[in-house]
Every structure is written in C-alpha cells, then in structure tokens.
C-alpha cells in the first residue's frame, strides 16, 4: 500500500498557484498605490491635508515591500505633473519625517533624474526636477545651504565662455523660474546668499546680447504693450517679487499645515551637482518674446488680471501652457481642463486662456503644435462656455485686427488661417460693418489685405455662392473671383492664336483615350517661336498647348486633374526636361488657373511629387516678372514653403535611411566576429544587411540632395536680395521713403523663410554669409540674416 500523502502529486501545482496568486496580489497593491499617488490632490470629500496624511501612512507601511516602485512613481509625478509640485513635496516631507532613510533615497533618486534630464537635453523635465528639489527646502527635506550651492553652480555654468548663449540663457531661466517657489524660504534663511545670486543674474542679463529680439516679436511696436524678451520679462517679475518680500499669492502650499511635524525632521544635503559640459550635439530651447494682448483695463468688472510684471502672471500662464501641452491632442479634454483651472475664481480666466492660446498660435519661429489644434480648442471653449467665451474671443479678434498694421508677416498668415477656420464653424457670421474704415485704405495695406485673404481662405472651406452672401454690399471688392479656368483656346479670338487647331485636335484625341505617344504626335508639327540661336531643346508652344488643354480637360476636380497628370506623365517629362521648360509649364498652369489659388497649390504639389518640375524651378518662377502682381499674395508663399518642405523632407529621409544602414552594417560586422551566433538568425540578418557599396551609394544620394537643398536656399535668398536691393536703391535715388507696404511684405517674407525652416537653413549659414549676406549688403537686409543667426548663437 502506498504511504504517500493524498494530493502529494499536486504539490508542484499548488506551489506555482500560490506563487502566482502572491504575484497578482502584489501587482494589485502596486496598482492601488500608484492610483492613490497619482490622484492625490484631486477633488475629494475630505481635505487635502487629511488625504496627504493618510497617504503618507499607507506608503510608509508599504515601504519595505514597494520601496523602488514608490520612489519611481513619486519622481515621475514630480516631472509629469509640475502643477501638483507642492502636493508631492509635502508628501515626501511627511515620509521623510517618518523615515529619514527613505527621504535620503528619494533625494538621491531625484538628483539622478535631474542630472539625466540635463544630459539628455530634456530641458522642461530638468526645470521641473530643479523646482521640486527647491520646494523640498520648504518641506525641511533639503537644506537651504545645499540648494544655494546648486544654484551657484548653475550660475557659474551660465557664465562659461565659448558656449552658445542659448545654453547660458537656459540655466538663468531655470534659476529664475524656480525662485517663486523657494524665494521666501531662502530670503528668511540665506538672505545674503540669495542677494548675491540676484546680483550675478543681473550682471549676466545686462551684458547679454538680444539681437534675436526683433525677429521673434509679433508686433513691430511696443504700443499698447511692450514686446518683452522672455528673460527680461521674468527678471522684472522676480524683481517685483523681491520688492514684495518674496510673498506671492498663487502657489498652494499644503506643507504649511504640517509645519510642526516637518520642522522636527532632519534635513539632507544635496550632493555637489556640476551640470554636464556643452556638447555640439546638444539642442537648447530657443529664446522667445512674451505675448501680451490684454491688461486689466480690457477685462470687465470681476477678478483683476495680474499685472504684466507680477510673478502671478508668469505662474498662471505657465500652468495654462502646461495644460495645453498635456491635452492638446484631445480638444474636448483640453478645453474642459482649461476652464477647470484651479484658481479660476481669482482671475479673469477667459481672458487668460485666450491670451495664452494666441501666444501659442503666434509663437515665433513656429507654433508648438499644428495651427488647427488651437482653432479646434477655441471652438470647444466657445461651446463649453457660450455665455462668456465667444465675447472675449470677439474682443481679442477686434484688438488683433486693430493692431494688424505692425503685425509680423508669419503671424498675419496664422491670423488669417485661424479666423477663416473659426468663421467656417460659426456660419461665417461677423459684424463686418465695424471694419468699414478699411474700405478707404490702399489694397496692400494689412487691414484690407486681411479681409481679402480671409475670404480666399473661407472659399476653400465653403463654396463661391456662400462667400458672396457673407459680406455686405459695400465690401463687394473683397469677394474673390469665381474660381474657374480660363482656357484661351476656347475664347473669342482664339482662332488667331498659333496653337488653336492643335489644341482642338488634342481635345478630341484625349477624349478618345489616346496614348502619350499619340499626344506627342499631335504636338509634333507645332512651330517653335524661339529663335534658332536660343537653346532649342524645348518648344514653349508645345508646352502651352499641351498643359493648358490637358489641365482644362481635368478641371472638373482635383481628382480629374491628378488622373490627367498621371496618365500623361511621360509627355510632361519629354516636354519639360530643362528648368526653363519647367518654368514654362508653371506659367501655363498659372495662365489657366490664376483665378483658383487652391487648384494652383494642389497642382504644383502634385507636379513636385511626380518630379515633373524641380524645386528650383518653382522658386525661380515665384520670383519671375510675369507674376509680380501676385507677389504679396499669401498663396504664392504657401507654394514656396511647401516646395522647401518637400526638399527638406527628402534630405531628412535620405539622412535617416543612411544612418539606419550604417548601424545595420556595423551590427552585422560585429556579429560576424561572434562565431557562436545562431545560424538561422544569421541568415535572416544577412538578408537585411546592406553592403558597403549600398551605403556608399546612399551617401552619394544624400550629398546630391544636400547640394540641391543648398542650391534652393541660395536661389531663394539671392532673388530676395536682388529685388529688395533694387527697391532700396530706387527709393534712395528718387528720394522716396523705402518703407512701402510692398517692402514690408517682402522683407517679412524673407524673415519668414529664415524662421520657418531655421533647422535646415542653419546648416548653410556660413555659406550664406560668405556668398550672399556679406558686410557690404544694405543693413536692412543684412539685419534679418544676423537676427536669424543669433537665434542659436
């Protein structure tokens, strides 16, 4: 008889089950702790203080088992939820009072995170980590002396020589933006050290170059609000805070309720933290100009808007910007969180939100997110707060329109794009009569130009008849032309044109579904109007007849046009080999479609994608005399920017592919030396592994693309310099004022090209300086280049 215990066979199963159950129980506890930590400070029936006290007790009890997990979650919360900074510092303070060793471990972990963030160029994360460490001084976790030592090390870094100014600026900005949290504590405990720090910052700011300032302004004038550079503005706000004995009214400080517990706790000293040295691969945040639209006189009765130099204004704006950063992909959530701003009863919230959203939309050189994201958030805000938001937004639009005369050209474009999109969502309703003063102004003046461009954009979002109904009769001159083709071979008097009979023959052939070869046969006998001594490689009459006839036949929709281009792509390639021939293609497209801006944009985009025209041909066509009447219109610059973006994308793609192939090749070579490699894995890798010849070919392709890119920028900037220099010389000779509307639009467009594509143009700045932007150039033009260079100096 067997003497084994019953179920002995199941012991292994039992053990595994118990272990699994234990793991899942641990996982449940971890998830619960994470949820409790993340949600502390949210609306609850009990007070924040009692929640913090309870959570500190729960965490302390679980420290022995979940120490690493708790450390990680708290550090992540500090970085990812900066608006709850003081809640988490209080929690760490309470834990430190209960368990000194854990407090020390947390400080170590946070310091490590701070150093890592600096090393990996995560500048916002670094700033939030520094703020958290500083606020721990208020909770008696870190000593004030060791924090001052860290801030001194950072100011030393800001005073280094031979490093970019943007690096030095960031370290000063990080210190200044931390002082509102800890200034009072340092003032009470280390007044002399704090004063010494402030003097060093002032010395730094006084000798700092601000050549970039004018390039980043939304308006050219400081009336009614000064356009302040971000460090100057923050310095003024912190100085005002110092005058008020470092007492601010915005930051919640839950640790004050636990002062009796926290002041008994032992403090930790921060280790010596030396910021990592500069490396050429590091990218630092670019400077910016603080956007101001409202002051307290613009807001109706109710809570008062904090002054431009009060630190509360900085703290409110930073908090609103961080809400947009967190929720910008979900417009409904973003609008709801903005309207649920924690201190909404203390401030005119709608005004603050509108100002911050326009600050993001008009941010130079480019907005953080897609322009349409801000439009979508504003629409959601109007839906959620219909009693106040539309009025504030209408007031803001009115103010922007009144100040449009001195608005930066890039911001003018964004204003047009936003306003037309906004109108299209609210049945195109607007009180146009309020703007009738612009009816008497020159058509190139920004105000009438704004209405005309807005109507053209609305046309893209609606249809012609609807746009005719939007404007009052007196505004009739702003209604766009009907967007239809003008096919010259079907108009009166066409019989006298040299290509008419071939054009009619071509229409019949294409309708009978002819081949590309048959099209070329129809065009074969057309005479070449160019003289024999000119380059006879292309016949403008053939291009004229073919392009205008084909695009007219495909004029019913974008899709019809695309199908026509695709089917007869071969004919385009045969007829338009040279750049001159490609410009001829563009000229004929313009002749046919000059009343339909969107069609021209879409067709040129298609022709670039299918390589019918080169980027350089589009650039030269834009600056050609034939379309000088269009030169200040927005759509032409839309075409130029999409052309530059096409080229930039191509270069970036080739660069990424080359890097990828080099890495694969290096990996394959290192694995070849490892003889114990699994054979089947090796075979798979060999299939993917690029050869050295392939990598060399990719390098050649990238070099050729970069040469084309450099050539494109040289063409664009050279043409700008030529037309602007001609204008300035002509005005000087005639004794006229050079500052015409045309000049302001053109110099603004030059600046826009520099700023919108700064990352790519930067690579060629030394070539541009040597070849084009030399010291003998007119200072008005040279200044634009110098402002651009100083952005990353």
FISEMAR-191531 format. One record per residue (C-alpha): x, y, z; residue in three letters. Coordinates in pm, whole numbers, padded with zeros to 5 digits, always signed. Example, Ala and Ser with C-alpha at 12.3 -4.5 7.8 and 13.67 -1.06 7.14 Angstrom:
2
+01230-00450+00780ALA/+01367-00106+00714SER/
This chain:
793
+00000+00000+00000UNK/+00136+00345-00093UNK/+00235+00559+00204UNK/+00233+00890+00003UNK/+00012+01168+00132UNK/-00304+01234-00068UNK/-00258+01519-00325UNK/+00122+01489-00298UNK/+00134+01483-00676UNK/-00033+01823-00686UNK/+00227+01989-00465UNK/+00412+02143-00759UNK/+00089+02282-00899UNK/-00013+02415-00557UNK/+00321+02591-00512UNK/+00301+02751-00856UNK/-00058+02861-00793UNK/+00030+03016-00456UNK/+00326+03196-00610UNK/+00111+03323-00897UNK/-00155+03440-00653UNK/+00111+03620-00447UNK/+00247+03795-00759UNK/-00101+03905-00868UNK/-00176+04029-00513UNK/+00148+04231-00518UNK/+00057+04368-00859UNK/-00284+04473-00726UNK/-00126+04653-00429UNK/+00125+04827-00660UNK/-00153+04943-00891UNK/-00355+05068-00594UNK/-00056+05262-00457UNK/+00011+05413-00799UNK/-00353+05519-00831UNK/-00352+05675-00481UNK/-00032+05871-00552UNK/-00147+05990-00894UNK/-00490+06102-00771UNK/-00388+06282-00453UNK/-00493+06647-00476UNK/-00794+06579-00699UNK/-01145+06672-00579UNK/-01244+06466-00280UNK/-01487+06474+00013UNK/-01207+06505+00269UNK/-00947+06782+00288UNK/-00615+06769+00103UNK/-00429+06770+00436UNK/-00608+06460+00571UNK/-00561+06285+00232UNK/-00190+06357+00240UNK/-00158+06239+00599UNK/-00344+05916+00522UNK/-00144+05852+00204UNK/+00188+05912+00386UNK/+00089+05648+00647UNK/-00014+05397+00376UNK/+00311+05448+00182UNK/+00525+05423+00496UNK/+00365+05089+00582UNK/+00442+04958+00233UNK/+00797+05096+00205UNK/+00965+04767+00299UNK/+00799+04583+00006UNK/+00746+04852-00260UNK/+01030+05098-00192UNK/+01164+05109-00553UNK/+00816+05138-00703UNK/+00719+05427-00468UNK/+01046+05611-00546UNK/+00987+05577-00920UNK/+00621+05689-00911UNK/+00690+05994-00694UNK/+00977+06105-00919UNK/+00767+06061-01232UNK/+00482+06262-01075UNK/+00726+06543-00994UNK/+00826+06568-01361UNK/+00498+06488-01534UNK/+00261+06684-01310UNK/+00450+07004-01231UNK/+00124+07179-01138UNK/+00097+06944-00835UNK/+00459+07003-00731UNK/+00383+07133-00380UNK/+00142+06844-00307UNK/+00411+06586-00383UNK/+00684+06776-00198UNK/+00457+06780+00110UNK/+00405+06404+00073UNK/+00782+06347+00050UNK/+00828+06580+00351UNK/+00583+06372+00560UNK/+00755+06047+00455UNK/+01095+06197+00538UNK/+00967+06294+00886UNK/+00857+05931+00939UNK/+01151+05759+00769UNK/+01476+05958+00732UNK/+01646+05691+00518UNK/+01367+05694+00262UNK/+01393+06077+00243UNK/+01765+06042+00165UNK/+01698+05778-00102UNK/+01432+05996-00264UNK/+01667+06299-00279UNK/+01934+06077-00439UNK/+01684+05944-00694UNK/+01561+06296-00777UNK/+01917+06428-00817UNK/+01992+06137-01052UNK/+01679+06222-01256UNK/+01784+06590-01269UNK/+02134+06501-01395UNK/+01996+06252-01651UNK/+01749+06511-01782UNK/+02030+06765-01828UNK/+02247+06508-02005UNK/+01968+06401-02244UNK/+01861+06764-02318UNK/+01514+06723-02161UNK/+01502+07086-02062UNK/+01147+07105-01924UNK/+01197+06788-01719UNK/+01522+06937-01583UNK/+01344+07255-01482UNK/+01064+07065-01308UNK/+01317+06847-01123UNK/+01504+07159-01006UNK/+01176+07318-00894UNK/+01089+07003-00699UNK/+01428+06993-00525UNK/+01388+07362-00439UNK/+01040+07310-00296UNK/+01176+07028-00079UNK/+01365+07303+00108UNK/+01022+07439+00215UNK/+00935+07091+00347UNK/+01257+07062+00553UNK/+01379+06769+00340UNK/+01676+06951+00183UNK/+01895+07215+00348UNK/+01882+07570+00210UNK/+02265+07586+00205UNK/+02299+07293-00034UNK/+02030+07433-00266UNK/+02210+07770-00281UNK/+02527+07576-00369UNK/+02343+07410-00662UNK/+02204+07744-00786UNK/+02555+07896-00762UNK/+02693+07610-00972UNK/+02423+07677-01230UNK/+02505+08049-01246UNK/+02872+07954-01294UNK/+02762+07739-01589UNK/+02572+08040-01729UNK/+02893+08245-01712UNK/+03106+07997-01908UNK/+03288+08128-02215UNK/+03281+07981-02567UNK/+02940+07814-02529UNK/+02615+07909-02709UNK/+02419+08191-02548UNK/+02103+07976-02563UNK/+02272+07731-02319UNK/+02366+08009-02076UNK/+02018+08162-02108UNK/+01850+07833-02018UNK/+02044+07798-01690UNK/+01947+08152-01584UNK/+01585+08089-01687UNK/+01580+07765-01483UNK/+01702+07952-01171UNK/+01463+08247-01213UNK/+01160+08023-01277UNK/+01240+07828-00957UNK/+01268+08130-00726UNK/+00890+08193-00685UNK/+00867+07856-00506UNK/+01164+07890-00273UNK/+01247+08262-00267UNK/+01073+08330+00065UNK/+01249+08043+00246UNK/+01592+08147+00111UNK/+01516+08512+00200UNK/+01445+08412+00561UNK/+01737+08169+00599UNK/+02004+08274+00348UNK/+01931+08637+00264UNK/+02292+08732+00178UNK/+02344+08429-00048UNK/+02014+08497-00225UNK/+02107+08862-00277UNK/+02446+08759-00417UNK/+02268+08523-00662UNK/+02036+08804-00774UNK/+02332+09038-00837UNK/+02504+08773-01050UNK/+02186+08723-01255UNK/+02152+09100-01305UNK/+02514+09127-01425UNK/+02454+08839-01668UNK/+02135+08996-01810UNK/+02293+09340-01852UNK/+02572+09214-02078UNK/+02359+08964-02272UNK/+02307+09013-02647UNK/+01946+09037-02771UNK/+01988+09063-03147UNK/+01722+08793-03193UNK/+01455+09004-03019UNK/+01309+09178-03326UNK/+01283+08855-03527UNK/+01058+08699-03261UNK/+00817+08986-03196UNK/+00453+08956-03300UNK/+00428+09335-03346UNK/+00693+09582-03452UNK/+00588+09843-03193UNK/+00558+09842-02813UNK/+00220+10016-02801UNK/-00005+09938-02617UNK/+00201+09653-02464UNK/+00580+09616-02461UNK/+00703+09309-02655UNK/+00944+09185-02390UNK/+01213+08923-02434UNK/+01135+08626-02208UNK/+01431+08656-01969UNK/+01388+09032-01930UNK/+01019+08984-01851UNK/+01080+08707-01597UNK/+01360+08910-01437UNK/+01120+09206-01396UNK/+00860+08970-01241UNK/+01113+08819-00996UNK/+01242+09168-00901UNK/+00884+09273-00825UNK/+00851+08956-00614UNK/+01166+09054-00423UNK/+01017+09402-00357UNK/+00715+09223-00207UNK/+00948+09032+00029UNK/+00912+08717-00187UNK/+00544+08674-00097UNK/+00331+08553-00390UNK/-00041+08469-00391UNK/-00071+08189-00644UNK/+00120+07878-00535UNK/-00076+07646-00300UNK/+00148+07540-00010UNK/-00010+07242+00171UNK/+00312+07190+00373UNK/+00231+07498+00584UNK/-00042+07294+00757UNK/+00222+07036+00865UNK/+00486+07284+00974UNK/+00503+07147+01330UNK/+00573+06793+01200UNK/+00808+06892+00916UNK/+01026+07131+01116UNK/+01118+06844+01351UNK/+01253+06633+01061UNK/+01622+06601+00985UNK/+01736+06757+00658UNK/+01952+06610+00381UNK/+02228+06791+00195UNK/+02225+06780-00183UNK/+02545+06627-00323UNK/+02763+06859-00530UNK/+02593+06879-00872UNK/+02802+07007-01163UNK/+02596+07049-01483UNK/+02729+06846-01779UNK/+02960+07041-02015UNK/+02835+07165-02352UNK/+02847+06931-02648UNK/+02793+07035-03012UNK/+02511+06782-03048UNK/+02306+06948-02770UNK/+01996+07140-02882UNK/+01884+07412-02640UNK/+01544+07585-02624UNK/+01526+07892-02845UNK/+01451+08235-02697UNK/+01103+08384-02731UNK/+00915+08708-02680UNK/+00633+08723-02423UNK/+00296+08775-02593UNK/+00066+09035-02437UNK/-00283+09111-02565UNK/-00481+09223-02258UNK/-00426+09427-01945UNK/-00662+09483-01652UNK/-00844+09769-01832UNK/-00964+09529-02106UNK/-01139+09299-01859UNK/-01485+09383-01724UNK/-01562+09407-01352UNK/-01471+09099-01155UNK/-01135+08947-01063UNK/-00845+09168-01170UNK/-00590+09046-01426UNK/-00246+09037-01258UNK/-00005+09298-01396UNK/+00247+09212-01669UNK/+00533+09225-01417UNK/+00367+09035-01134UNK/+00503+08685-01088UNK/+00144+08556-01063UNK/+00102+08634-01435UNK/+00404+08413-01513UNK/+00277+08129-01290UNK/-00078+08138-01435UNK/+00050+08143-01793UNK/+00298+07861-01731UNK/+00024+07648-01576UNK/-00213+07710-01870UNK/+00066+07630-02120UNK/+00131+07300-01939UNK/-00242+07209-01958UNK/-00231+07270-02336UNK/+00086+07060-02361UNK/-00078+06774-02173UNK/-00412+06768-02357UNK/-00352+06933-02698UNK/-00434+06610-02884UNK/-00781+06591-02724UNK/-00952+06921-02788UNK/-01257+06848-02568UNK/-01045+06741-02268UNK/-00812+07035-02323UNK/-01099+07289-02321UNK/-01257+07127-02011UNK/-00926+07130-01817UNK/-00855+07491-01914UNK/-01199+07600-01788UNK/-01150+07398-01467UNK/-00830+07587-01387UNK/-00779+07553-01009UNK/-00761+07929-00936UNK/-01035+08037-01176UNK/-01221+08245-00917UNK/-00915+08464-00852UNK/-00854+08566-01215UNK/-01049+08664-01532UNK/-01000+08311-01663UNK/-01140+08351-02017UNK/-00903+08642-02086UNK/-00603+08447-01956UNK/-00694+08141-02166UNK/-00746+08339-02489UNK/-00419+08527-02439UNK/-00226+08205-02376UNK/-00378+08027-02681UNK/-00295+08320-02909UNK/+00054+08331-02753UNK/+00098+07967-02866UNK/-00054+08028-03209UNK/+00168+08334-03275UNK/+00479+08182-03117UNK/+00788+08253-03325UNK/+00958+08098-03514UNK/+00686+07829-03531UNK/+00394+07725-03304UNK/+00448+07416-03084UNK/+00159+07226-03242UNK/-00043+07232-03564UNK/-00221+07566-03608UNK/-00557+07392-03645UNK/-00519+07243-03293UNK/-00556+07592-03140UNK/-00855+07669-03361UNK/-01023+07344-03254UNK/-00958+07413-02882UNK/-01104+07766-02913UNK/-01420+07625-03077UNK/-01461+07375-02791UNK/-01413+07656-02537UNK/-01691+07857-02707UNK/-01922+07554-02690UNK/-01847+07484-02323UNK/-01871+07847-02211UNK/-02118+08009-02455UNK/-02209+08294-02221UNK/-01860+08447-02200UNK/-01602+08283-02429UNK/-01735+08400-02771UNK/-01746+08762-02647UNK/-01387+08750-02516UNK/-01271+08587-02840UNK/-01452+08851-03049UNK/-01288+09125-02837UNK/-00946+08962-02892UNK/-01006+08937-03270UNK/-01106+09304-03279UNK/-00786+09401-03093UNK/-00568+09187-03320UNK/-00729+09344-03629UNK/-00676+09698-03492UNK/-00306+09620-03432UNK/-00254+09434-03761UNK/-00064+09724-03927UNK/+00255+09632-03742UNK/+00199+09256-03717UNK/+00474+09018-03820UNK/+00401+08857-04163UNK/+00414+08498-04028UNK/+00160+08591-03759UNK/-00056+08769-04021UNK/-00078+08437-04212UNK/-00168+08243-03896UNK/-00430+08503-03801UNK/-00593+08469-04147UNK/-00586+08087-04127UNK/-00735+08080-03775UNK/-01004+08343-03840UNK/-01129+08181-04163UNK/-01140+07839-03993UNK/-01323+07987-03693UNK/-01580+08165-03914UNK/-01645+07843-04108UNK/-01750+07677-03782UNK/-01988+07959-03685UNK/-02182+08002-04014UNK/-01943+08279-04133UNK/-02116+08531-03906UNK/-01923+08850-03826UNK/-02005+09220-03785UNK/-01812+09334-04095UNK/-01954+09688-04085UNK/-01735+09759-03780UNK/-01434+09730-04012UNK/-01562+09958-04290UNK/-01274+10205-04231UNK/-01052+09967-04429UNK/-01258+10033-04745UNK/-01072+10364-04789UNK/-00721+10215-04748UNK/-00467+10110-05012UNK/-00530+09748-05115UNK/-00180+09643-04999UNK/-00246+09784-04651UNK/-00265+09496-04396UNK/-00631+09561-04298UNK/-00798+09527-04641UNK/-00543+09257-04725UNK/-00651+09062-04416UNK/-01019+09066-04521UNK/-00935+08971-04882UNK/-00709+08680-04774UNK/-00966+08564-04516UNK/-01232+08549-04789UNK/-00999+08347-05013UNK/-00940+08101-04729UNK/-01313+08086-04650UNK/-01369+08000-05016UNK/-01157+07688-04965UNK/-01375+07592-04669UNK/-01706+07666-04842UNK/-01829+07744-05196UNK/-01840+08053-05414UNK/-02209+08143-05381UNK/-02193+08118-04999UNK/-01893+08354-04986UNK/-02084+08610-05198UNK/-02357+08612-04930UNK/-02122+08660-04632UNK/-02008+09017-04693UNK/-02227+09330-04702UNK/-02263+09506-05042UNK/-02015+09778-04952UNK/-01746+09509-04911UNK/-01804+09379-05266UNK/-01444+09444-05374UNK/-01323+09180-05123UNK/-01527+08898-05281UNK/-01283+08666-05462UNK/-01312+08597-05834UNK/-01511+08288-05930UNK/-01261+08000-05918UNK/-01279+07869-06275UNK/-01026+07802-06551UNK/-00963+08050-06836UNK/-00891+07831-07137UNK/-00763+08068-07403UNK/-00814+07826-07694UNK/-01192+07830-07642UNK/-01235+08207-07602UNK/-01327+08472-07856UNK/-01042+08550-08092UNK/-00876+08213-08026UNK/-00868+08140-08399UNK/-00579+08383-08443UNK/-00361+08202-08185UNK/-00090+07981-08338UNK/-00176+07662-08140UNK/-00557+07666-08163UNK/-00608+07394-08425UNK/-00360+07161-08248UNK/-00536+07232-07917UNK/-00874+07134-08062UNK/-00720+06823-08218UNK/-00564+06736-07880UNK/-00901+06768-07703UNK/-01054+06517-07946UNK/-00759+06275-07910UNK/-00759+06283-07528UNK/-01134+06232-07516UNK/-01085+05927-07739UNK/-00845+05791-07474UNK/-00527+05831-07678UNK/-00179+05723-07559UNK/+00102+05963-07455UNK/+00282+05886-07784UNK/-00027+05995-07982UNK/-00031+06323-07785UNK/+00331+06386-07886UNK/+00236+06312-08249UNK/-00039+06578-08237UNK/+00211+06833-08096UNK/+00496+06734-08331UNK/+00435+06987-08608UNK/+00385+07294-08385UNK/+00641+07563-08479UNK/+00895+07677-08218UNK/+00853+08052-08151UNK/+01206+08068-08004UNK/+01482+08173-08244UNK/+01736+07912-08358UNK/+02029+08064-08169UNK/+01843+08009-07838UNK/+01857+07672-07666UNK/+01630+07474-07898UNK/+01574+07190-07656UNK/+01221+07295-07566UNK/+00928+07436-07755UNK/+00714+07675-07544UNK/+00422+07646-07786UNK/+00406+07267-07744UNK/+00407+07312-07365UNK/+00145+07587-07390UNK/-00099+07378-07596UNK/-00043+07055-07400UNK/-00052+07195-07042UNK/-00348+07427-07088UNK/-00554+07172-07284UNK/-00483+06878-07052UNK/-00543+07073-06727UNK/-00860+07228-06872UNK/-00994+06882-06955UNK/-00918+06776-06596UNK/-01065+07094-06446UNK/-01375+06930-06300UNK/-01200+06836-05973UNK/-00862+06774-05811UNK/-00902+06402-05881UNK/-00965+06460-06254UNK/-00652+06679-06272UNK/-00442+06419-06088UNK/-00564+06143-06320UNK/-00475+06356-06626UNK/-00125+06431-06491UNK/-00064+06063-06406UNK/-00180+05936-06746UNK/+00034+06180-06945UNK/+00330+06198-06705UNK/+00558+06073-06986UNK/+00463+06371-07208UNK/+00544+06617-06928UNK/+00887+06455-06882UNK/+00963+06471-07256UNK/+00848+06833-07299UNK/+00991+06978-06977UNK/+01343+06845-06937UNK/+01519+07175-06859UNK/+01443+07416-06577UNK/+01335+07681-06829UNK/+01081+07438-06977UNK/+00951+07356-06626UNK/+00902+07728-06556UNK/+00707+07738-06885UNK/+00482+07456-06754UNK/+00416+07658-06435UNK/+00349+07974-06635UNK/+00082+07797-06842UNK/-00075+07639-06536UNK/-00097+07990-06386UNK/-00246+08133-06709UNK/-00523+07873-06700UNK/-00589+07865-06323UNK/-00495+08216-06199UNK/-00846+08262-06051UNK/-00826+07944-05842UNK/-00545+07966-05585UNK/-00610+07632-05417UNK/-00602+07448-05751UNK/-00259+07602-05828UNK/-00124+07496-05487UNK/-00253+07141-05526UNK/-00127+07107-05887UNK/+00223+07231-05801UNK/+00235+06995-05504UNK/+00142+06709-05740UNK/+00399+06814-06001UNK/+00672+06824-05737UNK/+00576+06480-05605UNK/+00577+06331-05956UNK/+00903+06517-06041UNK/+00752+06697-06341UNK/+00901+07018-06200UNK/+01205+07062-05975UNK/+01201+07268-05653UNK/+01444+07522-05802UNK/+01209+07582-06100UNK/+00920+07664-05863UNK/+01141+07906-05667UNK/+01258+08085-05982UNK/+00901+08102-06116UNK/+00775+08265-05791UNK/+01031+08545-05830UNK/+00971+08588-06206UNK/+00843+08917-06353UNK/+00534+08752-06508UNK/+00368+08700-06171UNK/+00492+09012-05990UNK/+00124+09115-05947UNK/+00077+08807-05723UNK/+00395+08862-05522UNK/+00236+08983-05198UNK/-00048+08726-05201UNK/-00046+08454-04936UNK/-00096+08157-05167UNK/+00232+08218-05351UNK/+00425+08187-05023UNK/+00225+07877-04934UNK/+00364+07730-05259UNK/+00720+07835-05173UNK/+00701+07685-04824UNK/+00556+07355-04946UNK/+00839+07343-05204UNK/+01106+07398-04936UNK/+00936+07143-04706UNK/+00938+06884-04990UNK/+01312+06932-05030UNK/+01376+06927-04654UNK/+01172+06607-04610UNK/+01367+06440-04890UNK/+01703+06528-04728UNK/+01587+06420-04380UNK/+01454+06087-04518UNK/+01780+06008-04700UNK/+01980+06101-04388UNK/+01768+05870-04169UNK/+01799+05581-04420UNK/+02178+05624-04436UNK/+02212+05627-04054UNK/+01994+05317-04032UNK/+02201+05132-04295UNK/+02530+05226-04127UNK/+02400+05091-03796UNK/+02285+04766-03960UNK/+02624+04726-04129UNK/+02812+04788-03803UNK/+02587+04539-03621UNK/+02638+04277-03892UNK/+03017+04321-03880UNK/+03025+04285-03502UNK/+02802+03976-03513UNK/+03023+03817-03785UNK/+03306+03810-03537UNK/+03084+03625-03287UNK/+03123+03269-03417UNK/+02863+03116-03187UNK/+02582+03314-03345UNK/+02269+03112-03419UNK/+02288+03016-03789UNK/+01919+03075-03871UNK/+01931+03424-03712UNK/+02248+03496-03909UNK/+02074+03408-04237UNK/+01787+03646-04155UNK/+02032+03926-04074UNK/+02226+03864-04397UNK/+01911+03927-04598UNK/+01870+04268-04429UNK/+02240+04355-04413UNK/+02333+04636-04654UNK/+02665+04606-04842UNK/+02934+04873-04823UNK/+02864+04964-05188UNK/+02498+05023-05100UNK/+02597+05252-04812UNK/+02835+05441-05043UNK/+02557+05489-05299UNK/+02328+05619-05024UNK/+02599+05864-04915UNK/+02625+05991-05273UNK/+02246+06031-05296UNK/+02239+06225-04967UNK/+02525+06452-05080UNK/+02343+06522-05408UNK/+02017+06601-05221UNK/+02201+06833-04980UNK/+02363+07009-05277UNK/+02013+07060-05428UNK/+01884+07185-05093UNK/+02171+07433-05056UNK/+02116+07546-05416UNK/+01743+07601-05348UNK/+01816+07823-05046UNK/+02082+08013-05243UNK/+01834+08079-05528UNK/+01562+08198-05287UNK/+01787+08426-05080UNK/+01966+08562-05386UNK/+01636+08657-05552UNK/+01518+08822-05228UNK/+01841+09024-05206UNK/+01811+09133-05571UNK/+01453+09261-05553UNK/+01496+09426-05211UNK/+01827+09593-05309UNK/+01669+09723-05632UNK/+01380+09871-05433UNK/+01607+10035-05173UNK/+01839+10184-05439UNK/+01541+10311-05644UNK/+01385+10478-05337UNK/+01720+10632-05244UNK/+01769+10770-05597UNK/+01413+10908-05615UNK/+01430+11044-05260UNK/+01125+10839-05155UNK/+01053+10655-04832UNK/+01157+10291-04878UNK/+00906+10162-04614UNK/+00618+10092-04856UNK/+00363+09816-04798UNK/+00537+09611-05070UNK/+00870+09645-04890UNK/+00721+09543-04553UNK/+00555+09232-04703UNK/+00872+09133-04889UNK/+01117+09179-04601UNK/+00865+08995-04381UNK/+00860+08703-04627UNK/+01241+08688-04624UNK/+01232+08668-04245UNK/+00958+08403-04263UNK/+01172+08176-04485UNK/+01461+08201-04239UNK/+01246+08128-03934UNK/+01005+07865-04069UNK/+01295+07649-04196UNK/+01559+07753-03941UNK/+01676+07398-03865UNK/+01768+07331-04229UNK/+01892+07682-04320UNK/+02119+07681-04012UNK/+02341+07415-04178UNK/+02427+07656-04460UNK/+02458+07979-04260UNK/+02837+08007-04316UNK/+02791+07957-04695UNK/+02513+08218-04698UNK/+02734+08461-04504UNK/+03025+08411-04746UNK/+02830+08426-05073UNK/+02521+08640-05014UNK/+02487+08814-04676UNK/+02821+08997-04692UNK/+02906+09309-04494UNK/+02858+09539-04797UNK/+02490+09441-04825UNK/+02228+09702-04724UNK/+02192+09689-04345UNK/+01810+09646-04362UNK/+01856+09311-04540UNK/+02169+09206-04351UNK/+01994+09265-04018UNK/+01737+08991-04099UNK/+02021+08741-04150UNK/+02202+08848-03831UNK/+01883+08813-03625UNK/+01838+08460-03763UNK/+02199+08360-03680UNK/+02163+08492-03324UNK/+01867+08259-03255UNK/+02104+07969-03189UNK/+02416+08169-03106UNK/
